[in-house]
Amino acid sequence: MTHLLVIGLDAATWSVIKPNLGVLPNFKQLMEEGQAKSLFVEGKILSAAVWCTIFSGKSVEEHGHDNFIKDGNVVKREDIKVEFIWDVLDGICDIRALQIPFVYPPYNFKCDYTPVEFGLSSKLDDLEQDTDGIFYKAIDILEENPDVFIVVFTALDKLQHFHWGEPIVLEWYKKFDKILGVLSKLAEKLIVVSDHGFCAKGEARERTLPDKTPEGELKGDHHEEAILITRGISYPIKTHKDIFYAIKEEVENAVKIGKSN
């Protein structure tokens, strides 16, 4: 069994989860069995920056990556001059990472997956196909029992931008509730985290997209309050960058225990 599973749910928000725990049984169970809290984005609420912070352990001022495009060019992994948690732990343990959206297309480490439309589409059929593809790929990887596995799903962000306030939003949370129920059983320890929350566009601290886009009219936007659910994690996670150190500590402790045995 995998020692530690990290599931990223881009844009998952307590404002949908908590009022609907009656139809989200796996969220409810994980919150009751483990610990649940909020993490707050202090600077600009930009996914590229926050996911980079989560997996590098550095603030945006330190890693310098705040958007997918810089000076008209698509930012690539090699343009970001930091080590990520998989770089640090590679060689110490078997760590894999699937679809980490600090760049586009999302980044994979020691696994292969090609997202639908490079992971950029907001069409519901594409989101469904891509989410299912990532889910089944995640199961395949977890069945190989890596020590640490990290996977991020981005559909909620794209969906909520254009369908915030509609019934379909809760239907997608139900879908991810089922995904959590399956994946969480395949690992001993668990971290579930979002890069930010969500709200109606008029309530957002800042605007991340224009009112109208080729994908449709903007209805929702990023909120600074993100979710965190943990199971079996002793490191005190207070900010997004603490997740890097929590993963690192879990692996180091497991290695020490292995050596002592």
N, C-alpha and C positions, 0 to 999 in steps of 0.2 A: 504493500500500500504506500502511496505517496505520503511523505512526511508533512509537507506544507503545500497547500493550494491557495493561490491568490486569484480571486475573481474580481475583475474590474467591470463595473456597470456604468459606462459613461452616462452622466446626467441623471442617474437614479436619485430620487428625492424623497425625503421623509413626508412631504406634504401629500404624496400619493400613497406611500406605503402604510404609514401609521393609521390613517382613517379606514383602511381596507384590509386590515390583518385577518378579518373573518374569511376573506376569500384568497388570502396569501398565506397558506398554512406553513410553508417552508420558511418564509421570512420570519413568521411568528415563532416557529420552533427554534430557529437559529438565534433569534434575539433573546429568547427565554433561556436557552441553554448556555449561551456565551455572553458577550458584552456588546452593547449597541450604544453608539454615541454620534455626535456630529463633529465634523471637521470643517473649518472655515477657511476659505480662500481670502487672503488679505489683500493681494494686489489685483491685477486684471484677471478676470475669470475666463481664461483662455485654455482650452483643452490641451493644446500642444505644450504649453508651459507647465501645467499641473501634472500631466502624466510624466513629463521629464523630471519634475521634482520628486514625484513618488518613487521612481525607480533609479534615481541617481543620488537621492539624499541631499540634494543641493537646492537652494532657493533659485528663483529665476535670475536674480542678480548674479549668482555664482555660475549657473550653467549658461546663461545668456540666450536661451532658446524660448521665444515667446510666440512664434507663429509658424505655420506650415510654409509660408512664402516669405522670402527675404530678398529685397532688391530685385524683385521680379522673377526670382528663381526658386524652384522647389527645394526646400531644405532636405538634405539627406543625412543618414546616420553619421557618416564620416565628417559632416560639417559641425557636429556637436562635440565639443572637446571635453567630454567627461566620460568616466567609466560608469556603466550601469551595473545594477546588482548582479546580472548574469555574467558580466565581464569579471567582476570581483570574485564570484563564487565558482566560476568555471575551473575545473581541475580539482576543486575541493569536494564538489558534489555533482550529481547529475541534475542540472537545472535546464529547463526549457521555457521558452516564452512564445506565446502565440498572439499575433495581431495587436501589438502594443501601439496605440495611435498617437505617439508623439511626432511621427512623420507620416506622410501618405505616399504610397500605400502603407498600411500599418506594418510594423517591424516584427519579424520572426527571428527567434534564436534557437538553433538546432532543431528546427521543424519547418515544414513547408506547407504553405497554404496561399492560394491566390484568391483574394476577395472579389466578389461580384463588382464589376465596374470600378475596380481599384479601391473599393470601400467608400466611394464618394456619393453614390446614388442615395436619394431620399425616397425613391419609389417604394411603395409598400411591398410589392412582389419581390423586389430586389432585397429589401431588408429581411423579409421572411427567408428567402433562399440563403442569404449570407449568414444569418443567425443560425439557421439549421446546420449549415456547412461548418461553421466554427464549433458548434456544439458537438457534432459527431466527430470532428477532428480532435477535440479536447478529450472525448471519451477514449479514442484510439490511443492518444498519448498517455493518459492516466492508466490505461491497461498495461502499459510498459513499466509502470511504477518508478518514474523519475523521483528523485528526492524532493525537488521543488518544481512546481509547475505554475506558470502565470498565464492567464488568459484574460483578454478584455473584449467585451461586447459593446458596440457603439450605436446600436439601432435606436435605443431610447432617445438619444440626443437628437438624431435626425427626425425621428417621429414627432417628438414633443415640440420642436420648432414650428411645425406646420399643423399639428393636430391638438395642441394644448387645449384642455377643457372639453375635449370630445371623448365619448365612451371608449373609443379604440385605445386610448392611452392605458386605461386600466386593463384592457384585454392583453396588452403587451406586458404589463407587469405580471399578470397571471402566467404568461408564457415563461417569463424569466423566473418566476417562482418555481415552476416545474423544473427548469434547467438547474436552479440551485439545489432542488431536492435530489436530483440525480448526481450531480458533480460533487456535492458536499459529502456524500457517502463514500467517495473514492479516495479520501485523504484523512489523515489523522487530525491535522491542524488546519485552520481556515482563516483567511482574511477576505472580506467582501468590502469593496470600497468604490466610491464614485469620485470623480474629479471635481464635481460641483453638483448643485441641485438644479431645480428648475422652477419657473414661475411664469405668470402672464407677462407679456412683453412690457406692459406699462408699469409693472412692479420691479423690473430688473434694474440693478444698480448701474448697468451699462448695456449698450446695445452691441451685440456681436454680429448681427446680420442686418441688412436693410429691410424695410417694411415689405418690399416685394422682391422676389427672386424668381429665376426661371422655374424653380421647384414649387413655388406658390407663395401665398401671403404669410408673413411671419405672425404667429399667434403667441409663441412663448419664447423665453430666453433664459440665459444662465442665471442661477441664484448662487450666492456665495456659500450656502450651507450644503455640505456634502454628507453622504452617509458612511458609516463605518460599522461593520459587524465582525467580531472576532470570536474564534473558538480555540482555546488552548494556548493563547499568546500571552506571555508574561510581560513583554516589553511595553512600557507606558506610551502608547501612541497618542500624541496630543496635536500633531500637525501632519500634513501630508508627507513631509520628508522623513518623518519618523518611521514610515513603513519600510523604507530601505533598511534602516537599522534594526527593525524588528525581524525582518527576513534574515539578515546577516547574523543576528544573535541566535535565532532558532537553529540555523545550520551549524554555527560554531558550538553550541551546546550539544547538538546531536553528535557531532564529531568527537567531542570530549567524552561523551557517554560511550560511544563506540570503542574508543581507545581504552577506556577503563575496563571494558568487558573483555 
